[in-house]
Structure formats: structure tokens, C-alpha cells
Amino acid sequence: MANADYKVGVVGVGRMGANIARHLNDEGFDVTAVYDVASERAQELAAEIGATAAGELANVTALADYIITVVTDDAAMRTIFSDAADDNLLKDASGKVFINCATLSPQIHVDIEQLAAKHGAESLEGCMASSITQAREGTLYLMCGGKQATFDKALPILESMSVSLRYVGEAGQAAQVKALVNMVMNINTAGLAEGLGLGAALGLDLAMLQDVFSQTGANSRVLETDGEDMEARDHECYFSAAHASKDSGIALDLANAEGISLPLAEATKAQYDRMIELGLGELDKSGVAELTFPDRGGKN
């Protein structure tokens, strides 16, 4: 099928969801409907890309064959898929495919797949290990879990969204991998903030220090993306501290279920929780440096 033959809806059009919708629209997919609890956000996006701003979740299902969801957390996911609610995505959903892209607990994906099947629909998890710019450009690192046949059916959409696409396995497994990715990323970010913060306290040249880090065992992807931002206090949000706390929490829940101790993940989550307490939760994760650099307001 040509891209225009795919009718796509997007539920949750914050920074990530809106940019996914924009990109798919640019790629010639028929983005028919967008929905958000903040209705004005959906209306603005709909006007921009020529879609319908759906007033109800069921309208998205009626107008689209493939529905991408990008909601905030497990509770929001259960709400939009609650077949006990008057308005939900599962109403008349037979034959529809749901692609669920938010960072959620693995069990939610298993539950949604079962609920969708009960209504004659299919569900796929599409876990994104990237940020806003990649969503807009269609260069996401995308990990998928669910039935292989569902993955194959949605493949043109998934390939358009991503530069690196991986089918991980059954429902829930991609979310497990994503939780570990973000847990390690968050630990690396907090560790970098401590190294640069201590370097600043010692009066070291931070440009020199970052260059040394980049050529030694202290190197990391986070150094490339966040190091200069930490020094410059440029914490424009691409991945918020609040999301970092949530995602580290998902990993810790998995660890607790397996009886595994993760002290570094626990300490990192505590740092991001501290940012939230200080009202800094909507800063980018690089803002954890506000807790470690000398003479900054959030310093412990």
C-alpha cells in the first residue's frame, strides 16, 4: 500500500506525539485524527496538518485504522483503553491496530494487548529510545513488542518513524528493554553531573575535563548530549527529570520483582525525586547538575 492508504490517528499530542504526527503527515500518511486531554493542543495541531481534532477517543478509532498512543503513564493508558468507560479507544475497534509508544510498565502492554484482542483489535508496543528532534525527523530508535504479524502489518509506519527499528519479542519485552535503557542513561547522567560538579568545585577547566572524559573510560553518550548543557545551565527540556524519575522507578519495580538490588538506580531516582521536590521536575534530565555544581540553587 502507498503511505496515503494508511489512516493514522494520534492520541496524546504533547511534544513527542505531535512531532510523530507532523512527520507522518510529511511522509504522506493520512493522519486523519488527533486527540489530547488538552483539547486546544489537539486543535492547533489539527489545523496545522489538516487532521480532525477528535472530541472523543472513540472518534479517533472511527477515523483511523492505526492509532498511535503517546500518553503520560500507566494510569492514563488504562483510562483511554478502559472498556468500562463511556468513551474509550476500544469502541467499535474491530480490525484496528494500536501502536503504543509511551514509556510504560511492561504489564500494561500485556494487558492492553489482551483487551484489544477481546474487541477484535491488535496492539503493539513501540518503545522510543529517542527524543523530540528524532520524533520530528523520523529518526527514532524504536523497539517493538507484540505479535510478529501485528509488527509486520504496521511496518511501513514504524519504518517511517525510525532510523533503527528492532522487533524485541512478545508484549512487555520491549518495555523491559526500554526501562533498562533509561535506567542506565539516568545513572550516566547523574554520574556525569557529579563529575562535572566536583570539577567545577575544584576550579578545573570544564571544557578540558569533558575532553578528557571523552577519551577515557568516563566517556558516554550522555557526555555528548548533556555535558555542555550542564556547564551552561541550559536545561531546555527534551527528556524531563520527572520522566527520568518515572522510568527509573519502572526499572526498580522490575528489579524488586526479581529480588535484585540496584543501589545506583535507587540513588539516581532519589536525585530526580529531589529535583521534583525543588520544583525542577520539568527541566531536562541534564538539570540534575543543579544538585551537584557549587553555588547553584538546588545544591544539596
C-alpha positions as CSV (number, residue, x, y, z in Angstrom):
1,M,0.0,0.0,0.0
2,A,1.0,3.6,-0.5
3,N,1.6,5.7,2.5
4,A,-1.6,7.6,1.8
5,D,-3.6,4.4,2.2
6,Y,-2.7,4.2,5.9
7,K,-5.2,6.2,8.0
8,V,-3.4,7.1,11.2
9,G,-4.7,8.7,14.4
10,V,-2.5,10.0,17.3
11,V,-3.7,10.1,20.9
12,G,-1.6,12.3,23.1
13,V,-0.1,15.2,21.1
14,G,2.4,16.6,23.5
15,R,6.0,17.2,22.3
16,M,6.6,13.6,21.2
17,G,3.1,12.7,19.9
18,A,2.7,16.0,17.9
19,N,6.1,15.6,16.2
20,I,5.3,12.0,15.3
21,A,2.0,13.2,13.7
22,R,3.9,16.0,11.9
23,H,6.5,13.6,10.5
24,L,4.0,11.0,9.3
25,N,1.9,13.8,7.7
26,D,5.1,15.0,5.9
27,E,5.8,11.4,4.7
28,G,2.4,11.2,3.0
29,F,0.5,9.2,5.6
30,D,-3.2,10.1,6.0
31,V,-3.1,11.5,9.6
32,T,-6.9,11.7,10.0
33,A,-7.4,12.5,13.7
34,V,-5.5,13.7,16.7
35,Y,-6.7,13.8,20.3
36,D,-5.4,15.2,23.6
37,V,-6.9,15.9,27.0
38,A,-5.7,19.4,26.4
39,S,-8.1,20.0,23.6
40,E,-6.6,23.2,22.4
41,R,-3.3,21.4,21.8
42,A,-5.1,18.9,19.5
43,Q,-7.0,21.7,17.7
44,E,-3.8,23.6,17.0
45,L,-2.1,20.5,15.6
46,A,-5.1,19.5,13.6
47,A,-5.2,22.9,11.9
48,E,-1.5,22.7,11.1
49,I,-1.6,19.3,9.4
50,G,-5.2,19.1,8.1
51,A,-6.4,16.5,10.6
52,T,-9.6,16.3,12.7
53,A,-9.3,17.3,16.3
54,A,-11.3,14.5,17.8
55,G,-13.6,15.5,20.7
56,E,-13.8,11.9,21.9
57,L,-11.4,8.9,22.0
58,A,-13.9,6.8,20.1
59,N,-13.8,9.3,17.2
60,V,-10.1,8.6,16.7
61,T,-10.8,4.9,16.4
62,A,-13.7,5.6,14.0
63,L,-11.5,7.8,11.8
64,A,-8.2,5.8,11.8
65,D,-7.1,2.3,11.2
66,Y,-3.8,2.7,13.0
67,I,-3.9,4.6,16.3
68,I,-0.6,5.7,17.9
69,T,-0.8,6.5,21.6
70,V,1.7,8.6,23.5
71,V,0.3,9.2,26.9
72,T,2.0,10.1,30.2
73,D,1.8,6.9,32.4
74,D,0.1,3.6,33.2
75,A,-2.9,5.3,34.7
76,A,-3.5,7.4,31.5
77,M,-3.1,4.3,29.4
78,R,-5.6,2.3,31.4
79,T,-8.1,5.2,31.1
80,I,-8.0,5.5,27.3
81,F,-8.4,1.7,26.9
82,S,-11.0,1.2,29.7
83,D,-13.9,-0.6,28.0
84,A,-15.9,0.2,31.1
85,A,-15.8,4.0,30.4
86,D,-18.3,5.7,28.2
87,D,-15.6,7.0,25.9
88,N,-12.6,4.8,25.1
89,L,-10.4,3.7,22.2
90,L,-11.9,0.2,22.1
91,K,-15.4,1.2,21.0
92,D,-16.0,-0.4,17.6
93,A,-12.3,-1.2,17.4
94,S,-12.5,-4.4,15.4
95,G,-9.7,-4.6,12.8
96,K,-7.9,-1.6,14.3
97,V,-4.2,-1.6,15.2
98,F,-2.9,0.3,18.3
99,I,0.8,1.3,18.4
100,N,1.6,2.3,22.0
101,C,4.7,4.5,22.2
102,A,4.8,5.8,25.8
103,T,7.2,4.5,28.4
104,L,5.0,2.3,30.5
105,S,5.4,-0.7,32.8
106,P,5.7,-3.9,30.8
107,Q,2.5,-5.4,32.3
108,I,0.4,-2.6,30.8
109,H,1.4,-3.6,27.3
110,V,0.4,-7.2,28.1
111,D,-3.0,-6.1,29.5
112,I,-3.7,-3.8,26.5
113,E,-2.9,-6.5,24.0
114,Q,-5.4,-8.8,25.7
115,L,-8.1,-6.0,25.9
116,A,-7.6,-5.1,22.2
117,A,-7.9,-8.8,21.2
118,K,-11.2,-9.0,23.1
119,H,-12.5,-6.3,20.9
120,G,-11.1,-7.8,17.7
121,A,-8.2,-5.3,17.5
122,E,-4.4,-5.6,17.7
123,S,-1.9,-3.9,19.9
124,L,1.9,-3.3,19.5
125,E,4.3,-1.6,21.9
126,G,6.6,0.8,20.1
127,C,9.1,1.9,22.8
128,M,11.1,5.0,21.8
129,A,14.7,5.5,22.9
130,S,15.0,8.9,21.4
131,S,13.7,12.4,21.9
132,I,11.7,15.3,20.4
133,T,14.0,16.1,17.5
134,Q,14.2,12.4,16.4
135,A,10.4,12.2,16.6
136,R,10.1,15.1,14.2
137,E,12.7,13.8,11.8
138,G,11.6,10.2,11.8
139,T,14.9,9.0,13.2
140,L,13.6,7.3,16.4
141,Y,15.3,4.3,17.9
142,L,12.2,2.1,18.1
143,M,11.8,-1.2,20.0
144,C,8.7,-3.1,19.4
145,G,6.9,-5.9,21.3
146,G,3.8,-7.9,20.5
147,K,2.8,-10.4,17.9
148,Q,5.0,-10.6,14.8
149,A,2.0,-10.4,12.5
150,T,1.0,-7.1,14.0
151,F,4.5,-5.8,13.7
152,D,4.6,-6.7,10.1
153,K,1.2,-5.1,9.4
154,A,2.4,-1.8,10.9
155,L,5.9,-2.0,9.4
156,P,5.6,0.9,6.9
157,I,4.5,3.3,9.7
158,L,7.2,2.0,12.1
159,E,9.9,2.3,9.4
160,S,8.9,5.9,8.6
161,M,9.1,6.8,12.3
162,S,12.5,5.3,12.9
163,V,16.1,5.2,11.8
164,S,16.7,2.0,13.8
165,L,13.9,-0.5,14.3
166,R,14.0,-3.6,16.4
167,Y,11.4,-6.3,17.0
168,V,12.2,-7.5,20.5
169,G,9.6,-10.1,21.1
170,E,6.3,-10.6,22.9
171,A,4.2,-7.9,24.5
172,G,6.0,-6.4,27.5
173,Q,9.6,-7.3,26.5
174,A,10.3,-4.1,24.6
175,A,9.2,-2.1,27.6
176,Q,11.6,-4.1,29.8
177,V,14.4,-3.2,27.4
178,K,13.4,0.4,27.4
179,A,13.3,0.6,31.2
180,L,16.8,-0.7,31.3
181,V,18.0,1.8,28.6
182,N,16.6,4.7,30.6
183,M,17.8,3.4,33.9
184,V,21.4,3.2,32.6
185,M,21.0,6.6,30.8
186,N,19.8,8.2,34.0
187,I,22.6,6.7,36.1
188,N,25.1,8.0,33.5
189,T,23.5,11.5,33.6
190,A,23.7,11.7,37.3
191,G,27.2,10.4,37.3
192,L,28.3,13.0,34.8
193,A,26.7,15.8,36.8
194,E,28.7,14.7,39.9
195,G,31.9,14.5,37.9
196,L,31.5,17.9,36.4
197,G,30.1,19.4,39.6
198,L,33.2,18.3,41.5
199,G,35.4,19.5,38.7
200,A,33.8,22.9,39.0
201,A,34.3,23.0,42.7
202,L,38.0,22.2,42.2
203,G,38.3,25.0,39.8
204,L,39.1,22.8,36.8
205,D,38.6,23.9,33.2
206,L,35.4,22.0,32.4
207,A,35.9,22.1,28.6
208,M,39.3,20.3,29.2
209,L,37.7,17.9,31.7
210,Q,34.9,16.9,29.2
211,D,37.6,16.4,26.5
212,V,39.5,14.1,28.9
213,F,36.3,12.3,29.8
214,S,35.5,11.7,26.1
215,Q,38.9,10.0,25.5
216,T,38.8,7.8,28.6
217,G,36.6,5.3,30.4
218,A,34.5,8.3,31.6
219,N,33.1,8.7,28.1
220,S,29.3,8.2,27.5
221,R,26.6,9.2,25.1
222,V,25.3,11.4,27.8
223,L,28.6,13.4,27.8
224,E,27.9,14.2,24.2
225,T,24.3,15.3,24.7
226,D,24.4,16.8,28.2
227,G,27.9,17.9,29.2
228,E,27.9,21.4,27.7
229,D,24.3,21.9,28.8
230,M,25.2,21.1,32.4
231,E,28.1,23.6,32.3
232,A,26.0,26.3,30.7
233,R,22.9,25.6,32.8
234,D,20.9,25.1,29.5
235,H,18.2,22.7,30.6
236,E,15.7,23.1,27.7
237,C,13.5,20.0,28.1
238,Y,14.0,17.1,25.7
239,F,13.6,14.4,28.4
240,S,12.4,15.7,31.7
241,A,13.6,15.0,35.2
242,A,10.1,13.9,36.1
243,H,10.2,11.3,33.3
244,A,13.6,10.2,34.4
245,S,12.2,9.5,37.9
246,K,9.3,7.6,36.5
247,D,11.4,5.5,34.2
248,S,14.0,4.6,36.8
249,G,11.0,3.7,39.0
250,I,9.8,1.3,36.4
251,A,13.2,-0.4,36.3
252,L,13.3,-0.6,40.1
253,D,9.9,-2.2,40.2
254,L,11.2,-4.9,37.8
255,A,14.3,-5.4,40.0
256,N,12.2,-5.7,43.1
257,A,10.0,-8.3,41.5
258,E,13.2,-10.3,40.6
259,G,14.8,-9.8,44.1
260,I,17.7,-7.8,42.5
261,S,19.3,-4.9,44.4
262,L,20.1,-1.8,42.3
263,P,21.7,0.8,44.6
264,L,22.9,3.1,41.8
265,A,19.4,3.2,40.2
266,E,17.9,3.9,43.6
267,A,20.4,6.7,44.3
268,T,19.7,8.2,40.8
269,K,16.0,8.1,41.2
270,A,16.4,9.9,44.6
271,Q,18.3,12.7,42.8
272,Y,15.5,13.1,40.2
273,D,12.9,12.9,43.0
274,R,14.8,15.7,44.7
275,M,14.5,17.8,41.6
276,I,10.8,17.3,41.6
277,E,10.6,18.4,45.2
278,L,12.5,21.6,44.4
279,G,10.1,22.4,41.5
280,L,12.7,21.4,38.9
281,G,10.9,18.3,37.5
282,E,10.2,19.9,34.1
283,L,13.8,20.7,33.4
284,D,15.7,18.4,31.1
285,K,17.4,15.5,32.8
286,S,20.6,17.5,32.5
287,G,19.2,19.7,35.2
288,V,20.4,17.1,37.8
289,A,23.6,19.2,37.6
290,E,21.7,21.8,39.6
291,L,22.1,19.5,42.6
292,T,25.9,18.9,42.1
293,F,27.5,22.1,40.9
294,P,28.7,24.6,43.6
295,D,26.7,27.8,44.1
296,R,23.6,26.6,42.4
297,G,20.1,26.9,43.9
298,G,19.4,23.2,44.1
299,K,22.7,22.2,45.6
300,N,22.3,19.6,48.4
